[in-house]
Amino acid sequence: MDLSIIIPLIDEAESLPELSQWIEKVMLENNYTYEIIMIDDGSSDNSWEVIEKLRRQNQNIKGIKFQRNYGKSAALNEGFKTCKGDVVITMDADLQDSPDEIPELRRMILENGFDIVSGWKKKRFDNKLSKNIPSKLFNAATRKASGIFLHDFNCGLKSYRKKVVKSIEVYGEMHRYIPLLAKWAGFKKFGEKVVQHYPRKYGKTKFGWIRFINGFLDLASIVFVGKFRKNPMHFFGLWGTISFLFGLGVFVYLAITKYFFYKVGLTQRPLFFFAILAMIIGTQLFLAGFLGELISRNAADRNSYLIEERLGFNT
């Protein structure tokens, strides 16, 4: 199969018919063998009924319906697990991403040798205050932390070599950092393509300011996990040792100065309490490191979702 097109969605019933027709037109023009996997992430409208109708019209369309809302990362992860195409395309369902970009995104994977090609919405039609400015700050921080130079990490329009999506696990809100997840998995070739961005035609955006706050928290989390997930004691143990030795050193200093120079009790000197606090924090960090080691060796399944219905996967 040439292409798998994965579309996570929630409450996009109005846009799905037009989007599927647009994708089908591009597929027929290029004579691709393909599948379209639509993941309904707990929609409250009739999105699933629309997917069922589209499936009857085009057998290349498949559907997964979550029993409740789990988020975009969960939808993408489920799509990655089930897709079969040599090249995988992800795109949003709101018609702001153009299917006309697909042939070039596929070519860059197959001919230029990229593992991932990320879309760059250089000209956007979003609200500058609530989306564009925070997005620039977010992308700058992510570039600095990840060492991957992409202008638009959060662009939903991306292409992947099949091996990439089968090698990573996307959970929580980590869809923003799929290139970084791929880097931790050993993939090194990242490309970028300026893509057309269209104004939203139906409905309203599902994201607000909170996504950027969560994004920075997730960035800190994924950088830590990527470096220390196998050996959390290397992080907690290091800082625990530094804190404990600092506190112990201050305590020894206070004891020596009391014995030789001062006759004031240790508890009457403020440094004494700082020393005790540092040793307590050091001990706690040590314990956190040991617990982290135990958890990392006995991690439960993070990607188990209630799926109400599957459409088209038994053929």
N, C-alpha and C positions, 0 to 999 in steps of 0.2 A: 504494500500500500504506500502510495506517495506521501500522503498527508493525513495527519490527524489534527482537526481544529477543535480546540477545547474552549467552551464558552461558559464560564460561571455566571449565574444570573439570579436576581431576586426582584420580583415584581416588574418584569419587562415584557408583559404580554403584548403590548402595542407594537414594540419594535421587532419582535422575533420574526414575523412573516417577511417583513422587508429585508431583514438581515439575512435570513436563509436564502431568499431569492438572489440577493446580491452575491453571496458566497457561491451559490450554485452556478451563477453566470460565469464567475471567474474560473471555477473548476472546469466547466465545459469548454471554455475558450482555450484552456491550457491542456485539456485532455488528461487531467489528473485522476488517479484513483484515490478516493478520500473517504473519510468519515467525519461527521460533525457530532461532537459529544456535548450536549447541553446539560449542565448540572443545575437543577432547580434547588437553590439553597433556602428552602422553607418559605417560598412565596406566599403572600396572602391574597394575591389576585388569581386569575385563571391561567397563569403561565404554563402549568403542566398540561392543561387541556389543549393549549395552543401547540405545545411540543408534540403531543399525541397526534394532533391533526396534521402537523408538518411531516411527521414520520410516515403517515399514510400516503402522503404525496411524494416523499423522497425517502427511499429505504436506506440512504446513506446517513440519515439523521438518527442518532441514538440519544437516549435520555436517562438521567439518574435523578431521582427525586429524594431529597433528604426529608426526614420526618419532621425536622425543625431546623432553624437557622444555626449553622455552625461557622459561617464566615468564608471568605474567599479562599483562604489557604486550604481549608478542608475540601472545598470544591475542586480546586486545582489538583490536590494530592490524589483525590479519587479519580479524576480524569487521567492523571499521569499513570496510575496503576492499570487502567483498562485500555489505554490507547495502543494502536498497532502501527501507526504510520512511521516511515523512515525519518520524516521531519515532522515536528510537532509545533503547531501554531497556537498561541493563546491570544484571546482577544475579548474585550468587553462586549456586552450585549446591547449597549445603549445607542449604537450607531455612530458613536464618536470615533471609533476605529474603522478604517477603511479596508475592506477585503481586497481592494485593488493592490494593496501593498504585499499581498501574500506571495506572488511569484518571485519578486525580488528578494524577499526575506528567505524564501526557500533556496534560491540560487546562491545566496551568500553562505549558507550552510554547506551546500554540496560542492560548490566550485571554489569558494574562498577559504574553505576549511575551518570556519568558525564553529565553536561548540554552541554558543549562544549569540543571537543577534537581537539587540534590544531596540525597540522603537524610541525615537526622540521627538516628542511633540514640541518642536522649536517655536511654533506659533500656536498659542492656545486660546481657547475661547471661554476659559473659566474665569470666575471672579478673581481679580488680582489680589485683593486683600485676604480673602479666605482660603485661596488655593494656590495661586501662582507664587506669591512671596514665600509662604511657608514651604512650598514644594522646593524652591531654590535652596533655602536653608537646609532642608532635609537632605537633598541630594549632595550638597557640599559636605555636610557632616559624614554622609555615607561614603563618599569618595575618599575622604581622609582616613576613615576608620578601616575601610576594606582594602584600600590599595588598588581598586578597580576604577578606571576612569570611564564612567558613563554619565551622560548628562541627565538621564531620566530613569532612575532605578524603578520607579513606580509605574511606568508605562505598561498598560495591560497587553499591548501588542508586541509580542516577542516570538522568535522562532528558536527551536532547540533541536539539536541532534538527539535522536531517540535514546541513545545511551545515557545522555545527561538526565533526562526526566526519570529514567529507570534507576538512577544511582542516588537520587536525593529523596529526602522526606520533608514535606512542607507541612508545618503545623502552626498552631497559634495564629499569629499575624505575620508569619515569616514570608509571605508571598512577595513582600517588598524587597526581600534580600535573596531571591533565588540565585542571582549571579554569585553572591558570596557563598551560598550553600554549595554551588557547583565548584567554586574555587577550593573549598575545604574538601570536596570529593576528588580533587585532582585535575579538574579541567582548567585550561589556561587561556584559551582563545576566545576573546569576547569582542564582538563587533557591535556597531551601532549604525542605525539608519534613520535619517530624518523622515518622519511620516506625517501624513495629513491628519489634522485634528479637526473634527466637525463640531459645531454647536449641538448640544443635546436637543433632540427632536421631540421626545416624549418623556413624560414623567419628570422626576427631579433626582438630583444626586443623592446617593445613599451614604455619603461620607461628609463629615464636618471637621472642625478644628481638632476634635479628639483624636482623629486618626494620626495627626502629626505628633501629638504627645505620646501616643502608643508607639508610633514609629521609632522615636528616639529611645524609648525604653526597650523596645525589641532589638534595636541596634546594639545597645550595651549588652543585652542578654546573648545575642548571637555571637558577638565578638568573644565574650567570655567562654561560651560553650564551645566555640570552634577551637580555642586555644587550650582549654583546661578540662574538657568533658571527660577525657580518659584519665586524667590525673588531677582532680580538683585539689588534692593535698599540696600540689606544687604552688598553687596560689594562696590558699588559706594557711598552709604551713609556713610559707615564707613570711607573710605579714604577721602571723601569730608569733613566730620566732622573734622577729624584729621588735614587736610590741612588748613581748615578755622580757626580752633582754634589756630593752630600754628601761622598763619599770624596775627590773632587778638591779640594774646599774645605778639608778637614782636612789633606790633603797639602800644599797651598799654605801653610796656616797653620804647619805644622811646619817647612817649608822657610824661611819668613820668620823664625820665632822662632830657628831654629838659626843663621841668618846674622847676626842682629842681637843676640840675647840669650844663647843657649846655645851651648856648644861641644861638646855631647854629640851623638853620631851619631844619625841618624834611626832606625836599626834598634834603638837602645837605648831608644826611647820606645814604650810600648804603643799609643799612638794611631796610630802609623805602620801597624801591622798591621790596625787597624780600618779605616783609610783604604783600604788595599789590598783588604781583604775587601769593602768597600762598592762599590768600583769593579768588582771581579770579578763580584759579584752583579748589579750594574747591567748589565754587558755580557751576562751570561747571560740576564737578563730581556729585553733587546733581541733576542737570538737566538731566545728562545722566542716573542716576538711575531712575528718574521719567519716562523718555522716555522708558527705558528698561521695566519698569513695564507695561506701556501701550502696548508696542509691544508684550510682552509675553502673554498678554491677548487677543490679536487680531492677532495672527500669521497666515499668509497665508499658503496655502498648499505648502510645499517645494518639494514634490515628484510628480509633474505632468509632464509627459513626452509624447512627440508625438510618438505614436506607429503606424508605417506604416502597419504592418501586423502581425497577429497571426496565428500560425499553430498548429493544433491538440488540441486546447482547447475547441472545440465545441463537442467533443466526450467523 
